[in-house]
Structure formats: C-alpha cells, structure tokens
Amino acid sequence: MNNFLQPKFMLLILGKMKKVAETCLVQSVSKAVIAAPVCFSDAQKKEIESAGKIAGLDVLGIVDEPIAAVLCCKNINNGVIAVFNLGGSTFDVSILEISNRVIKVKARSGDLFLGGEDFDHVLVEYLVEEIRRVYSVDISGDRTAMMRLKEAAEKAKVKLSSSLQALIHVRYLTVCGLDPVHANITLSRSKFEELVECLIERTRIHCKNCLKDASISVEEIDEVILIGGMSRVPRVQQIVGEIFKKSPRIEVNPDEAVAVGAALQGALIIEDQSRLLPGMTPLSLGIETSEGSFMRIINRNSMIPSKASRNISTSCDNQGHACIRILQGEHEIASGNKLLGELMLTGIPPVPQGVPCIELTFDVDNDGTLTVSAKVKDTGKEKAITIRSSGNTSEDLVKMMVKEAILCGRRNMEKSILTRIRSMAKVRINRIEKILNMKRKVIPEELLVETHHVLIDLKNVLDSEDVFLVKSKIDAAESAELDVLWWKPDDEYSDESDES
C-alpha cells in the first residue's frame, strides 16, 4: 500500500491537476512550480518532481509552502516574516528572512498530528455526548450516523468563523426504538473555542521553539502571515496575535495563498526574473573525530545552498591516509548520529601527528545534495564524495533525532568531555615520550625516572571515568614535560651567572 501511496498517488494527483488546469485555461499545460510542505525531505521533493515529470509536466522548481505564501503577499519588503500554517491535518510555523529579494527559511517547527481534523474530532466527541444527554441514544457505534454528524460538525465549524453561533441540524440521524432521532443542537462560538483551546495552545509551543531556533525575538518579527483553512478561526488569529504581539495579515486567502505563490514563482522563472528560494538543513552535518566526538561543519537549520570549511589534521605519526566518516544528526557522540558515507583520503606525507593541514569542505547545493571534499594543502592531493538524499530525513525522523539528542545531551556531553580529556592525555603521553627519546642521553637519570613514573601514572588512568583524576594526571605530566624541556646542566647556569 505504501509503495502505491507515495510516487503513484502523487502521480495521480498531479495528472488530475494538469487536466483541471488545461480544462480551465482551454490550452495545453506543460510547466509547473510545485509547493511542498517545508518539512519534506530532499528525497520526498525529488519524488514529487519525478511524479510531475511522469505526469507530463516540466517541473520548474519545488518551492516551500511558507515561501510561496510570502510570494503571494503584496507590499512585503525586506524583513523577518512569520508564516503560521494550520491546515487540515498538519501544523507548522516558519520564520523567513527577506533581504535583497532573497528569501530564506531561518527555522521551522511543527506538528504532523495537529490540524482541522483534530478540531473536528473534538467537536464530534462533544456532539455525541450532547446527543446521548438530550436524546438518550448513543450513536458512537453507528458509522453512518457518525459520518453524517461529522459532516454537519465541519459545516458548523466553518460558520462559527463568521457567526457567533451555529445550528447543527441532522434529520433522521438515527433511531431510538422505533422513533427517528433528529439532531438539533445550537453551538456557540465561545463553546467551540472552549472545546478546542487545548489544541490551539499546542501551536504556541511550536511558535516559541521556532523563534528560539531562528535566534529571533518577537519584537524582530515584521509581518505575520496566516495560511491554511483553520487559520480563519477567530480564536486562532487571536492567539497568533498574542504570540507575535502584532495582528496577522488577513487579506490573503489562506486556502489559496500557497497555490497563488507557486504560480507567481512560475511566472517569475519563465520571465527570467531570478529569485533565490533556498531551503534549510534539517539536521547538522559533520564528521567523526579520532576521539569519537561529532564535529559539526554545517549546523542544523542552515540555509541552503550552504558551504563551510574546516582545517583538520592527523591523529597519529606517519599517517599516510585518513578515513573521514561523514555524519548527520545532533548527538555530541558520533555513534549517536547517522552515517552518510566515508571519504578515504590518501597521499598524506609521513610526518608527526598534527602537522599535515587538511582542508575539509562541506557543500550543500540547492537540491540538498552534499559534496564533501578533503585536500592535503602540502601535496595538493584531493578526494571528494557526493552524497544524495536517501529520504530518511523526514519530519518524524528529524523530530525524533533532535528529541533524542536533547534527552541524551547531558550524558553525551559528559562522555564527550571525557573523550576529549582522554585524547589530551594520549597526545601528552606521545609528546613526552618523543622528548625523552631525544634528551635521554643528556638529562639526569633521576629526572628520567621521575618523568617515567609520571607517564605510567597517566597511562594507568586512561580508562578511568573520573574526569578530574585524569585531568590532574595530565597537569602533572605537563609539569614534568616542562622540567625536561627546560633542564640545563649546572655548569651552564654557572656560566650564565658569571657572564652577568
């Protein structure tokens, strides 16, 4: 079923929309810009594009819904825009920044299980209880009656957006004994708002999270745009005004805004008027360090296209090659993140650890394709790998990975600190052993033995879970290292004092 619902179902929808457009326009339609939920992964957008091509459409681009909504609005200049999208089955809020005709999504947050259907469900549950109370009949097991009641509830919900009360009237809803039951229930707007208040309040949490992810204060928001049919509910508009401390724009038709914006983008593309419409990275991208930690190269919620470079080096002497593990996720510990691929770099000169300079570059293009390249600066040796989206960064997975990283954050941080401390200890041991090998014949036996004892103490605590113990042994080793480096024979000191 899932195999049918994904590409084939999209193909049927796009094919139907193509026919509808051709019927309305009385001409052939061959090009399209398709709007997709901002939570869709790159692979999901690729599937939409492929379905469009199979349906006979030249897909000029896939635009995120909030960006399309902004394109639909008039007189929006440079600034920060909040797009509040409460539709039939999902909710999301996005923070966009417009600068010099460039629109970028700074952050988003949402709930895949919050939308108009949830409001309908709450309302239907209330009506079922009212019918049980007033008519002494339970219709919860009557599928036909429930379908008819849901249809009436939806109409009442729509009417309450423009009226203070609505009459829910369903003739011959069911029977009680031999008598028909005609439902007649008056529902006020205030009662409806009371029933759905808990659902509306859930949007507040995501708005705050989105502002936090975007590092934007409420005062910095210039405009608030509402899209999605449920945004017509007066209480929703009131809550949005309270959250962002300004009245949302209501002149835009929330049901049509995204479609109109996508159409306008198509017109801009055809007329060769460029407008950059980047998305953003759902999760951080980086590499695994030699200590097992996660080194971020491109952070979560970075706009795409995005490019970042970092200089790295070898972790041991005479290391002729390096295996660079490319990861995606939010865990501080590399093993907690998703492995995207591995890049094997060869041609590193045989020199001590930390000496070679390797330039590592992460480049995410407009399609979300990641190219990772590594270049040894001394030799010019370079290797690159291209990683295309696998479709596993869906909204559910992103939410799960971020939540898991937050829950494990403290434990991971402690483990990460311990890992780095152990790495520092190994580096210190390696350095002191090199110094002793060079100065073994010139330093006193007493200093040599003393330094060896310090090294043994440090090696013995490498597996300890006590960060402070390991750190104290590192400090002692550092002191011993300085004693060896600065040691001079007694006659040198006497010669210096004579000269002075």
N, C-alpha and C positions, 0 to 999 in steps of 0.2 A: 504493500500500500504506500509506504514512504517513498519508494522508488518512483511511483506514479505521481505522488503529490508534489514532488519537488520540480524537476525540469518539465515534465509533461503537463502538469497543471498550469505552470506559468506559460507554457506554450499555448495552451487552450485560451487562457485569459488574454494574452497579447494578440492572438489571432482574432479573437472576438472583438477586441478594442479596435483593431485595424479595420475590420469590416464596418463597425459602427461609425468610425471616423470617415470612411470612404462614402458611406450612405449619407451622412450629414453634409459632407463637403461636395458630394457629387463629383469626385475626382479620385484618382489613384493616390494612395498614401504610401510612401516608401521610406521615410526617415522619421526617427523618433528620439526624444530625450526621455528617459525613464527615471522617475523619482523612486528612491528606495529608502526604507527606514534607516536612520543613522546608525542603528545598532547592527545592521547587516555586515557580515564579514566580507573581505575581498572576494573570497570564493563564491559566496552567495550572490554578490553583484555580478561576478563573471557568469554564473549560471543564468541570471536574468538576461544578460547581454547575449548569451548563446541562444536562449529561447527566443529572444527578439529576432535574431538573425534567421533562425529556422522558420519563424513566422513570416519572413519576407520583409523584415524591417532593417534598415541601416541604422544601427543604434549609435547616435552621435555622442552620447555620453550618459553616465549614470550619475544623477545628482541627489545628494542627501535631502531628505524631506524638509528639514528646517531651513536649509539654504534656499530651496525652491520657494518656501513661504516668504522669505525675505525678498526674493526677486519679485514676488507678486505685489509687494507693498510699494506705494508711491512715496516720494519725498523722504527716503531714508538715506542719510548721508553717512559719513564716517562716524563710527561709534561702536558701542557694545550693545548687542541685541540679545534678549532672552526670548526663546521660542518655546511656548508651552503647548504641548501636543497631547490632547486627551481624546483618543479615538474610540472606536467600537470595542476593541479588545485589548489595546495596549496603551501605555502612557510613557512619554519621555519628555525631558526638558533639556534644551541645549543652550549654551552660551556661545554666541558668534561675535566675531570682531570684524568690522569692515574698515579697511584702510586703503585708500587709493584704488578703489574698485576691486580690491582683493577681499574675498570673503573666506574666513577660516573658522572652523569649529574649534573653540578652545577647550570645551569639555561637554560632557553629556551624562545624564543619569536617567534611569527609567525603571519601569516595572512591566514585565511581559504579561502579568496577570492582573492588570487593572485597566478597566475601560467601561464603555457603556453597557456591555453585557453584565458586568458585575452590579451596576446600578439597577438594571432590570431584575436581576436575581433577587436583590434585597427587596425591591418593591413587590415582586410577585410573592415572596415569602410573607410579607406583611398582609397582602390581599387574601392569601389563602387562610391566614389566621382570622382576618375580618369576616370572611365568608363562613368559616367554622363558627365564629361567635354569633353572627347575625342570623345565619340560615341553618345552623346546626347540621352542617354537612361538610365532610372532608373530601376535597377534590384532588388532594396531592397524588393519589394513585390513578387518577383518570387522565391519561395522556392527552386526549383530545381537548378536554376542559382546560388543562394546563397550557396547551398551545394557544387556545383562544384567549385565555386570561393574559398570557404574556404579550400577545399582540395588542390587547387593549391597554396594558400597562405601558408599553412603549409609546403609544399614541398620547397617553396621559402625561408621560414624562416630557414629551416634546411640547405639549400645550402649556405645561407649567413654566416653561421658559419665557412665555409671553403673557400668561394669565396667573392670577393668584389662586385659582382652584380649577380642578378638572373633574368631570363626571366620568366614572368608569362604569359603562353600561354594557352588559353582555346578556342578551336574551337567550334563553334555553341553554344556560351554561351546563347544567346537569339536572339530575332528577333526585328528589328526596321522597322515597317511597314511590308513589305513582304521580306525584306532583312535580311539575317542572320548576327549576330554580332560575330566576332571572336576577343576575347580579346588578345591583345599583349602589355604588359606593362613591361618595364625594371625597376627593383627596385634595387637601390644601397644599400650597407651595411650602409653607412652614413645616408641615408634617413630612413632606418628601425630603426637605433639607435635613430634618432631624434624623431620618432613616439612613441617609447616605453620608452624613457628616464624617463618619469614621473613614469612609473611602476617600473623600476629598482631602482629609487631613494627611493621608498617606502621600499625597503629592507634595506636601510641604517639606517632608524629609528629603525627597529627591532634589527639590529646588535648592535646599541648603547644601546638600552634597555637591551639586553641580557648581554652585558658586565657590565652594571650597576648592574643588579640583581645578577650577579656572583661575584661582587666586584673584577673584574679583569680589569687591564689596557690593552690597545692594545699591549704594549711592552711585557707583560707577555705571550702572545699567541705564542706558539712554532710552531704550524702547522695549516694550513687551508685546509680543505678537501671540495671539491665540489661534490654534488650528485644531481640527478635529471636532466632530459634531457635539461632543459632550462639553466643549468649552462654551457653548451657548447657555448653559445652566447659570443663572444669576449668582448662585452661591459660589460656584467655581470662579467666576470673574471677580467676586468679592475677595475670595481667599488669595487669588493671584495678586490683586492689588495690595493686600496686606503684606504678602511675602516680599514683593519687589518695591513696595512703597510708592507706586505710581499706577495710574489707571492703564490697563492694557488697551491696545488699539482694537476696536471692534468693527471698523468699517470693512475689514476684509472678510469675505465669506469663508468661514472655517472649513467647510466641506470642499471648496474648490481651490483654495489658496495654493496647495501643493501642485495640483494639476496645471493651474494657470502659470505658476512659476516655472515649471518644467517646460511648458510651451514657449514661454518668453526666452528661456535659455536656448531652446532650439532655434528660435528666430535670431538670437544674437550670434550663435555659431554659424548659421547659414549666411548671415550678413558680415561674417568675419570680424565681428566685434568681440574681442577677447575679454573673457572674464574668468579669472582663476577660481576654481571651485575645489579646493583641497579637502580631504577628509582628515582623519587623525588616527594615530596608532592606538589600538585598544589596550595593548599591554607593552611593558618595557622590553627593549631588545638589548642584548649584551652578550658577554662571554663568561665562561668559567675560568677563574684564576687557578693558579697552581695550588692554592690553599683550599680550593673547593668553594670559594665565595662567588657571588654573582656580581660582575662588574657591568653596570648599565652604560650603554653607549648612546641609545636614544630612549628617552623616558616615555612613559605612558602618557597618552593624550597630547603627544607632539603632532603638530600639523604635518601633513604630507602634501607635496614631496618634502622629504627631510634628509639631511646629510650631516653626519658627525664623525670626527676622527679622534683617535686617542693613540698616544705612543705607549707601546708595551715593550717588554724585553724578555730574555730567557730566565729560567728558574734554576739552571744548573750549569756548571762549566762545560765548555766544548759541546754545547748543544747544537747539533747540526740541523735539526728540524724541530718544528713545533706543530702540535695538533691543536687547532683553535676550535673549541666547541661553542657553537652559536645557540643562544637560548632565548626564550620568550617567557616572561612571567614577572611576578612581583616578590618572589621569595629572596631573602638575603643569601640563603644557601642555594648553590647552583642545582643540586639534586632535586630541589622542590619545584624547578621550572621545567618547561617543555623544551626538549632538544629539537632544534630546527635543522641542524646539519653540522658537518665538521669540515674544516678547511685545513689541509696539510701543507704547511709552508716548509720548503727545503732551501738549501743554499745559504744557511746561516753560518757565518765564519766561526771557526773553533777558537773562541775567546772566553774569558771568565764570565760568569753569570752576571746579568745586569748591564753588560757593556753594549751588546747589539741594540740598535734602535729600530724597532719595527713599527711602522705606521699602519694602524688598523682603521679602516674606513667602513662605516655603515651607510648605505644609500637606499632610501625607500622612495620609489617613483610614484607617479600619480595613480598607478594601478595597484599600489600596495606591494609591488614586487621588491624584495630585499636583495641587494647586491652587497656582499661583504668582500673586501679586498685587503690583503696584507702585503706590505712592501718592506724589504730589508734596505734601509737607507744606504748602508755602506756598499752593498753589492748591486743594488737595483733589482734584485730578484723579487718577483711579484707573483702572487697567486690570488685568484678570485673565485667566488662561488655565488650563483644566483639561486635564490630560494623563492619559489612561488607559493602563494597561499594554499594551504591544504584544506581550508574550510573548517578548521577546528577552533577558530576564534569567534564562535557565536556569542551572542549576548549572554546566554546562560553560562557558558564556559568562562567568559570574562568575569562575570559576577562571582562565580564560584572560586576562580583563582585569586581574585582580589580579596574576597572574604577570607579564604583560607590563609592567604599571606598575612592579613591583619591579625587573625586569630593566633597564628604561629609567630607573629612578629617578635614578641619578647624572647621566646625560646630561640628563634633563629638569630636574633641579634646577639644573644649571649654566646651562641655557638659560633657565630661569625667573629666575634671578638676573640674567643678562644683560638679559633683557627688562625687569625692574624697574629696573635701572640706567639703561637707555636711556629709560625713561619718566620717571625722575627728571631726566635730562638735558633732556628736552623741556620738562618743567614749569619747570625753572630758566631755560632759554632764553626761554620765553614770559614769565616773570615779569620778567626783566631787561629785555627789550625794552619792556615796559609802563612800567617805571620810567624808562628812558631817554627814552621819549616824553614823560613827564610833566616830567622835570627837564632836558631837553635845553638849554633856554634859560638855566638857572641854574648848571649845573656847568661847570667849566673845559673847554676844548677838549682839553687834554692827558688829563684823566680820561675824557672821552668816547671818544677814540681808543683809549686803553688798554683800556677796557671792551669796545669793539667787537672788538678783537683777541682778547680772552679768549673772546667769544661765537663768533667764527669758529673758534678752536681747538676749542671744544667741539662745534660743528656738524660739523667735519671728522672727528671720531672716533665719531660716532653709529653708523656701520656697522661699527665695529671689534669683533672678537671678544675683545679684551683687556679684561676687566672692570676690572682695576687701572688701566689707562690712562684709560678712560672716567671712573672714579671720581676720578682725580687732576684731570682737567679740570673735573669738577663742583665739586670743592673750590675750585679756582682761580676758577671763576665765582661761587661763593658768596662768596668773599672780595671779589671785585670788586663784587658787588651790595651788600655791606655798606659798602664805600668810598663808593659813590654815595649810599646811603641816609643815611649819617652825615656826608656832606660839608656843611660850612658855610663861608661866606665868612670871610676873615681878619679883617675888621672885627668880625664877631660874636664871635669868640674874644677880641679885644682888649677889646670892651665888657664881656664876662663877667668878664675878669680885673680890669678897673677897678672893677666893682661889688663884687668880692670884696675 
